[in-house]
Amino acid sequence: MDMEKQRFLSQVEIDLLITLVSVPSFTEAAEALGLTQSAISRAVSRLEEHFGVALLTRGKGGCEATQELLRLQPRLRRARQALEELNATSGPTKSELAGKIRVVGFRSAISVLLPESVSTFMARHRRVRISLSTVPEIGGGVQKVVLEAKADFGLTTIRPSRGLCSVYIGSDPYTVVRRKGTRRPFVSRMSCALEGEMLRDCSQDIASPSMGSHRDDVSG
């Protein structure tokens, strides 16, 4: 294999491939590994592309390991055992991260924004385990869960309250669309007026993002 294209499996991916043999669904695999179902699905797709074979057969009753995945099991288990022994003998250094992080966020953040970042982070920090949970942005939402110490890290679309350390990481692009040549000119005029108002509001938000500079840390 070309060394420039060679890719090594992370411990998370090894654990996933072993877990998928003993559980009947992505939902149960996600619960066992502390990940979301969408993160499991994306990881399986990447691994199937990596190996060039189907690793699971999917049906209404769940998923089942293919013969190709079953043949990989002895090597995967040896690899996991070797990693566990290496970790046990080396022990974490003072600069090494180790432990568990509880992450919460609204559904699209957990299912779309986070999975790839989490996979990259866990591949780099093998002693860290991350659990992902979705929280609706109502009744305090993500911020309430973090403030109550039920999670360590959260992603929210609402301006952070005092007592939370926050960092603005970006915003989604939105586009206004409307029909051309509508036969209802008064609707067209109202749409144009509303469009202009939204553009003015968005320009103000971009000039001074509401979440960017709020950094109250209770530890200080």
CYANA upper distance limits for C-alpha pairs under 8 A (distance plus 0.5 A):
  1 MET  CA      5 LYS  CA      7.82
  1 MET  CA      6 GLN  CA      6.88
  2 ASP  CA      6 GLN  CA      6.54
  9 LEU  CA     13 GLU  CA      6.49
  9 LEU  CA     14 ILE  CA      7.04
 10 SER  CA     14 ILE  CA      6.85
 10 SER  CA    122 MET  CA      8.37
 10 SER  CA    123 ALA  CA      5.66
 10 SER  CA    126 ARG  CA      8.45
 11 GLN  CA     15 ASP  CA      6.59
 11 GLN  CA     80 ARG  CA      7.50
 11 GLN  CA     83 LEU  CA      8.22
 11 GLN  CA    123 ALA  CA      7.38
 11 GLN  CA    126 ARG  CA      7.21
 12 VAL  CA     16 LEU  CA      6.62
 12 VAL  CA    119 SER  CA      8.19
 12 VAL  CA    122 MET  CA      7.60
 12 VAL  CA    123 ALA  CA      7.61
 12 VAL  CA    126 ARG  CA      8.50
 13 GLU  CA     17 LEU  CA      6.72
 13 GLU  CA     43 ALA  CA      7.96
 14 ILE  CA     18 ILE  CA      6.86
 14 ILE  CA     76 LEU  CA      6.63
 14 ILE  CA     79 ALA  CA      8.34
 14 ILE  CA     80 ARG  CA      7.28
 15 ASP  CA     19 THR  CA      6.52
 15 ASP  CA     80 ARG  CA      7.93
 16 LEU  CA     20 LEU  CA      6.59
 16 LEU  CA     29 ALA  CA      7.93
 16 LEU  CA     33 LEU  CA      7.98
 16 LEU  CA     40 ILE  CA      8.41
 17 LEU  CA     21 VAL  CA      7.54
 17 LEU  CA     69 LEU  CA      8.08
 17 LEU  CA     73 GLN  CA      8.44
 17 LEU  CA     76 LEU  CA      8.27
 18 ILE  CA     22 SER  CA      7.98
 18 ILE  CA     73 GLN  CA      7.10
 18 ILE  CA     76 LEU  CA      7.54
 18 ILE  CA     77 ARG  CA      7.87
 19 THR  CA     23 VAL  CA      6.95
 19 THR  CA     29 ALA  CA      6.96
 19 THR  CA     32 ALA  CA      8.49
 20 LEU  CA     24 PRO  CA      7.80
 20 LEU  CA     25 SER  CA      8.18
 20 LEU  CA     26 PHE  CA      8.29
 20 LEU  CA     29 ALA  CA      6.90
 20 LEU  CA     64 GLU  CA      8.35
 20 LEU  CA     65 ALA  CA      7.46
 21 VAL  CA     64 GLU  CA      7.61
 21 VAL  CA     65 ALA  CA      6.08
 21 VAL  CA     69 LEU  CA      8.48
 21 VAL  CA     70 LEU  CA      7.96
 23 VAL  CA     28 GLU  CA      6.81
 23 VAL  CA     29 ALA  CA      6.81
 24 PRO  CA     28 GLU  CA      7.68
 24 PRO  CA     61 GLY  CA      8.41
 24 PRO  CA     62 GLY  CA      5.98
 24 PRO  CA     63 CYS  CA      5.95
 24 PRO  CA     64 GLU  CA      6.94
 25 SER  CA     29 ALA  CA      6.89
 25 SER  CA     62 GLY  CA      5.30
 25 SER  CA     63 CYS  CA      5.92
 26 PHE  CA     30 ALA  CA      6.45
 26 PHE  CA     37 GLN  CA      6.18
 26 PHE  CA     40 ILE  CA      6.93
 26 PHE  CA     41 SER  CA      7.60
 26 PHE  CA     62 GLY  CA      8.15
 26 PHE  CA     63 CYS  CA      8.06
 27 THR  CA     31 GLU  CA      6.86
 27 THR  CA     36 THR  CA      8.26
 27 THR  CA     37 GLN  CA      5.99
 28 GLU  CA     32 ALA  CA      6.64
 29 ALA  CA     33 LEU  CA      6.66
 29 ALA  CA     37 GLN  CA      8.30
 29 ALA  CA     40 ILE  CA      8.02
 30 ALA  CA     34 GLY  CA      6.20
 30 ALA  CA     35 LEU  CA      5.22
 30 ALA  CA     36 THR  CA      5.77
 30 ALA  CA     37 GLN  CA      5.88
 30 ALA  CA     39 ALA  CA      8.50
 30 ALA  CA     40 ILE  CA      6.90
 31 GLU  CA     35 LEU  CA      7.04
 31 GLU  CA     36 THR  CA      8.07
 33 LEU  CA    131 SER  CA      8.25
 34 GLY  CA    129 ARG  CA      8.34
 34 GLY  CA    130 ILE  CA      6.90
 34 GLY  CA    131 SER  CA      4.78
 34 GLY  CA    132 LEU  CA      6.80
 35 LEU  CA     39 ALA  CA      6.91
 35 LEU  CA     40 ILE  CA      7.51
 35 LEU  CA    130 ILE  CA      7.76
 35 LEU  CA    131 SER  CA      6.10
 35 LEU  CA    132 LEU  CA      5.91
 36 THR  CA     40 ILE  CA      6.93
 36 THR  CA    110 ILE  CA      7.95
 36 THR  CA    111 SER  CA      7.47
 36 THR  CA    132 LEU  CA      6.67
 36 THR  CA    133 SER  CA      7.83
 37 GLN  CA     41 SER  CA      6.75
 38 SER  CA     42 ARG  CA      6.66
 38 SER  CA    111 SER  CA      6.13
 38 SER  CA    112 VAL  CA      8.46
 38 SER  CA    115 PRO  CA      8.38
 39 ALA  CA     43 ALA  CA      6.60
 39 ALA  CA    111 SER  CA      7.22
 39 ALA  CA    115 PRO  CA      5.71
 39 ALA  CA    116 GLU  CA      8.35
 40 ILE  CA     44 VAL  CA      6.65
 41 SER  CA     45 SER  CA      6.81
 42 ARG  CA     46 ARG  CA      6.81
 43 ALA  CA     47 LEU  CA      6.65
 44 VAL  CA     48 GLU  CA      6.54
 44 VAL  CA     55 LEU  CA      8.28
 45 SER  CA     49 GLU  CA      6.73
 46 ARG  CA     50 HIS  CA      6.60
 47 LEU  CA     51 PHE  CA      6.65
 48 GLU  CA     52 GLY  CA      6.11
 48 GLU  CA     53 VAL  CA      6.01
 48 GLU  CA     54 ALA  CA      6.09
 48 GLU  CA     55 LEU  CA      6.61
 49 GLU  CA     53 VAL  CA      7.55
 53 VAL  CA     68 GLU  CA      7.76
 54 ALA  CA     66 THR  CA      7.51
 54 ALA  CA     68 GLU  CA      7.88
 55 LEU  CA     65 ALA  CA      6.55
 55 LEU  CA     66 THR  CA      5.80
 55 LEU  CA     67 GLN  CA      8.29
 55 LEU  CA     68 GLU  CA      6.66
 55 LEU  CA     69 LEU  CA      5.58
 56 LEU  CA     63 CYS  CA      6.67
 56 LEU  CA     64 GLU  CA      5.91
 56 LEU  CA     65 ALA  CA      5.10
 56 LEU  CA     66 THR  CA      5.66
 56 LEU  CA     69 LEU  CA      7.95
 57 THR  CA     63 CYS  CA      6.03
 57 THR  CA     64 GLU  CA      5.78
 57 THR  CA     65 ALA  CA      6.96
 57 THR  CA     66 THR  CA      6.90
 58 ARG  CA     62 GLY  CA      6.49
 58 ARG  CA     63 CYS  CA      4.94
 58 ARG  CA     64 GLU  CA      7.13
 59 GLY  CA     63 CYS  CA      6.58
 65 ALA  CA     69 LEU  CA      6.42
 65 ALA  CA     70 LEU  CA      7.07
 66 THR  CA     70 LEU  CA      6.87
 67 GLN  CA     71 ARG  CA      6.57
 68 GLU  CA     72 LEU  CA      7.02
 69 LEU  CA     73 GLN  CA      7.12
 72 LEU  CA     76 LEU  CA      6.60
 73 GLN  CA     77 ARG  CA      6.50
 74 PRO  CA     78 ARG  CA      6.75
 75 ARG  CA     79 ALA  CA      6.59
 76 LEU  CA     80 ARG  CA      6.66
 77 ARG  CA     81 GLN  CA      6.59
 78 ARG  CA     82 ALA  CA      6.59
 79 ALA  CA     83 LEU  CA      6.73
 80 ARG  CA     84 GLU  CA      6.63
 81 GLN  CA     85 GLU  CA      6.61
 82 ALA  CA     86 LEU  CA      6.58
 83 LEU  CA     87 ASN  CA      6.58
 84 GLU  CA     88 ALA  CA      6.55
 85 GLU  CA     89 THR  CA      6.66
 86 LEU  CA     90 SER  CA      6.52
 87 ASN  CA     91 GLY  CA      6.32
 87 ASN  CA     92 PRO  CA      8.20
 92 PRO  CA     96 GLU  CA      6.25
 92 PRO  CA     97 LEU  CA      8.05
 92 PRO  CA     98 ALA  CA      7.62
 96 GLU  CA    125 HIS  CA      8.19
 97 LEU  CA    125 HIS  CA      6.91
 97 LEU  CA    127 ARG  CA      7.11
 97 LEU  CA    128 VAL  CA      7.00
 98 ALA  CA    125 HIS  CA      8.02
 98 ALA  CA    126 ARG  CA      8.32
 98 ALA  CA    127 ARG  CA      5.10
 98 ALA  CA    128 VAL  CA      5.27
 98 ALA  CA    129 ARG  CA      8.45
 99 GLY  CA    127 ARG  CA      6.86
 99 GLY  CA    128 VAL  CA      5.41
 99 GLY  CA    129 ARG  CA      6.74
100 LYS  CA    128 VAL  CA      6.08
100 LYS  CA    129 ARG  CA      5.09
100 LYS  CA    130 ILE  CA      6.11
100 LYS  CA    131 SER  CA      8.07
101 ILE  CA    128 VAL  CA      7.92
101 ILE  CA    129 ARG  CA      6.82
101 ILE  CA    130 ILE  CA      5.33
101 ILE  CA    131 SER  CA      6.90
101 ILE  CA    151 ALA  CA      8.27
101 ILE  CA    152 ASP  CA      6.66
101 ILE  CA    153 PHE  CA      7.94
102 ARG  CA    130 ILE  CA      6.46
102 ARG  CA    131 SER  CA      5.52
102 ARG  CA    132 LEU  CA      6.92
102 ARG  CA    133 SER  CA      8.44
102 ARG  CA    150 LYS  CA      8.36
102 ARG  CA    151 ALA  CA      5.37
102 ARG  CA    152 ASP  CA      5.69
102 ARG  CA    153 PHE  CA      6.89
103 VAL  CA    130 ILE  CA      7.49
103 VAL  CA    131 SER  CA      6.46
103 VAL  CA    132 LEU  CA      5.47
103 VAL  CA    133 SER  CA      6.87
103 VAL  CA    151 ALA  CA      6.38
103 VAL  CA    152 ASP  CA      6.59
103 VAL  CA    153 PHE  CA      5.31
103 VAL  CA    154 GLY  CA      6.09
104 VAL  CA    110 ILE  CA      7.89
104 VAL  CA    132 LEU  CA      6.29
104 VAL  CA    133 SER  CA      5.30
104 VAL  CA    134 THR  CA      6.10
104 VAL  CA    135 VAL  CA      6.87
104 VAL  CA    142 VAL  CA      6.96
104 VAL  CA    145 VAL  CA      8.50
104 VAL  CA    151 ALA  CA      7.03
104 VAL  CA    153 PHE  CA      6.92
104 VAL  CA    154 GLY  CA      5.29
104 VAL  CA    155 LEU  CA      7.11
105 GLY  CA    109 ALA  CA      6.49
105 GLY  CA    110 ILE  CA      6.31
105 GLY  CA    133 SER  CA      7.19
105 GLY  CA    134 THR  CA      5.69
105 GLY  CA    135 VAL  CA      6.09
105 GLY  CA    136 PRO  CA      8.30
105 GLY  CA    142 VAL  CA      6.42
105 GLY  CA    154 GLY  CA      5.88
105 GLY  CA    155 LEU  CA      5.19
105 GLY  CA    156 THR  CA      6.66
106 PHE  CA    110 ILE  CA      6.89
106 PHE  CA    134 THR  CA      5.92
106 PHE  CA    135 VAL  CA      5.82
106 PHE  CA    136 PRO  CA      6.15
106 PHE  CA    137 GLU  CA      7.02
106 PHE  CA    142 VAL  CA      7.86
106 PHE  CA    155 LEU  CA      7.51
106 PHE  CA    156 THR  CA      7.20
107 ARG  CA    111 SER  CA      6.56
107 ARG  CA    134 THR  CA      5.88
107 ARG  CA    135 VAL  CA      7.55
107 ARG  CA    136 PRO  CA      7.84
108 SER  CA    112 VAL  CA      5.95
108 SER  CA    113 LEU  CA      7.35
109 ALA  CA    113 LEU  CA      5.13
109 ALA  CA    114 LEU  CA      6.52
109 ALA  CA    155 LEU  CA      7.50
110 ILE  CA    114 LEU  CA      5.87
110 ILE  CA    115 PRO  CA      7.45
110 ILE  CA    132 LEU  CA      7.38
110 ILE  CA    133 SER  CA      7.69
110 ILE  CA    134 THR  CA      6.92
111 SER  CA    115 PRO  CA      7.10
113 LEU  CA    117 SER  CA      8.14
114 LEU  CA    118 VAL  CA      6.40
115 PRO  CA    119 SER  CA      6.66
116 GLU  CA    120 THR  CA      6.72
117 SER  CA    121 PHE  CA      6.56
118 VAL  CA    122 MET  CA      6.52
118 VAL  CA    130 ILE  CA      8.13
119 SER  CA    123 ALA  CA      6.59
120 THR  CA    124 ARG  CA      6.84
121 PHE  CA    125 HIS  CA      6.54
122 MET  CA    126 ARG  CA      6.02
122 MET  CA    127 ARG  CA      8.32
122 MET  CA    128 VAL  CA      6.79
122 MET  CA    129 ARG  CA      7.59
122 MET  CA    130 ILE  CA      8.39
135 VAL  CA    141 GLY  CA      6.54
135 VAL  CA    142 VAL  CA      6.44
136 PRO  CA    141 GLY  CA      6.09
136 PRO  CA    142 VAL  CA      7.79
137 GLU  CA    141 GLY  CA      4.64
137 GLU  CA    142 VAL  CA      6.82
137 GLU  CA    156 THR  CA      8.21
139 GLY  CA    144 LYS  CA      8.48
140 GLY  CA    144 LYS  CA      5.34
140 GLY  CA    145 VAL  CA      8.25
141 GLY  CA    145 VAL  CA      7.16
142 VAL  CA    146 VAL  CA      6.91
142 VAL  CA    154 GLY  CA      6.59
142 VAL  CA    155 LEU  CA      7.50
142 VAL  CA    156 THR  CA      6.70
143 GLN  CA    147 LEU  CA      6.52
143 GLN  CA    154 GLY  CA      7.63
143 GLN  CA    156 THR  CA      7.87
143 GLN  CA    160 PRO  CA      7.67
143 GLN  CA    161 SER  CA      8.11
144 LYS  CA    148 GLU  CA      6.55
145 VAL  CA    149 ALA  CA      6.96
145 VAL  CA    150 LYS  CA      5.84
145 VAL  CA    151 ALA  CA      6.53
146 VAL  CA    150 LYS  CA      6.30
146 VAL  CA    151 ALA  CA      5.39
146 VAL  CA    152 ASP  CA      6.54
146 VAL  CA    153 PHE  CA      7.18
146 VAL  CA    154 GLY  CA      7.24
147 LEU  CA    163 GLY  CA      8.35
147 LEU  CA    164 LEU  CA      7.98
158 ILE  CA    211 MET  CA      8.38
159 ARG  CA    210 SER  CA      6.81
159 ARG  CA    211 MET  CA      5.91
160 PRO  CA    164 LEU  CA      7.13
160 PRO  CA    166 SER  CA      7.28
160 PRO  CA    211 MET  CA      7.25
160 PRO  CA    214 HIS  CA      7.64
162 ARG  CA    216 ASP  CA      6.50
163 GLY  CA    216 ASP  CA      6.12
163 GLY  CA    217 ASP  CA      6.41
163 GLY  CA    218 VAL  CA      5.86
164 LEU  CA    215 ARG  CA      7.56
164 LEU  CA    216 ASP  CA      6.18
164 LEU  CA    217 ASP  CA      6.34
164 LEU  CA    218 VAL  CA      7.55
165 CYS  CA    214 HIS  CA      7.76
165 CYS  CA    215 ARG  CA      5.30
165 CYS  CA    216 ASP  CA      5.64
165 CYS  CA    217 ASP  CA      5.47
165 CYS  CA    218 VAL  CA      8.39
166 SER  CA    211 MET  CA      7.97
166 SER  CA    212 GLY  CA      8.23
166 SER  CA    213 SER  CA      8.45
166 SER  CA    214 HIS  CA      6.63
166 SER  CA    215 ARG  CA      5.89
166 SER  CA    216 ASP  CA      8.09
167 VAL  CA    211 MET  CA      7.55
167 VAL  CA    212 GLY  CA      6.49
167 VAL  CA    213 SER  CA      7.83
167 VAL  CA    214 HIS  CA      7.94
167 VAL  CA    215 ARG  CA      7.78
168 TYR  CA    209 PRO  CA      8.41
168 TYR  CA    211 MET  CA      5.80
168 TYR  CA    212 GLY  CA      4.91
168 TYR  CA    213 SER  CA      8.03
169 ILE  CA    212 GLY  CA      8.45
176 VAL  CA    195 GLU  CA      7.62
178 ARG  CA    191 SER  CA      8.30
182 THR  CA    188 SER  CA      7.33
184 ARG  CA    188 SER  CA      7.05
185 PRO  CA    189 ARG  CA      6.71
186 PHE  CA    190 MET  CA      6.76
187 VAL  CA    191 SER  CA      6.49
188 SER  CA    192 CYS  CA      6.65
189 ARG  CA    193 ALA  CA      6.70
190 MET  CA    194 LEU  CA      6.60
191 SER  CA    195 GLU  CA      6.47
192 CYS  CA    196 GLY  CA      6.68
193 ALA  CA    197 GLU  CA      6.82
194 LEU  CA    198 MET  CA      6.70
195 GLU  CA    199 LEU  CA      6.72
196 GLY  CA    200 ARG  CA      6.79
197 GLU  CA    201 ASP  CA      6.76
198 MET  CA    202 CYS  CA      6.51
199 LEU  CA    203 SER  CA      6.53
200 ARG  CA    204 GLN  CA      6.91
201 ASP  CA    205 ASP  CA      6.86
202 CYS  CA    206 ILE  CA      6.64
203 SER  CA    207 ALA  CA      6.67
204 GLN  CA    208 SER  CA      6.84
205 ASP  CA    209 PRO  CA      5.50
205 ASP  CA    210 SER  CA      7.25
208 SER  CA    212 GLY  CA      8.27
209 PRO  CA    213 SER  CA      8.49
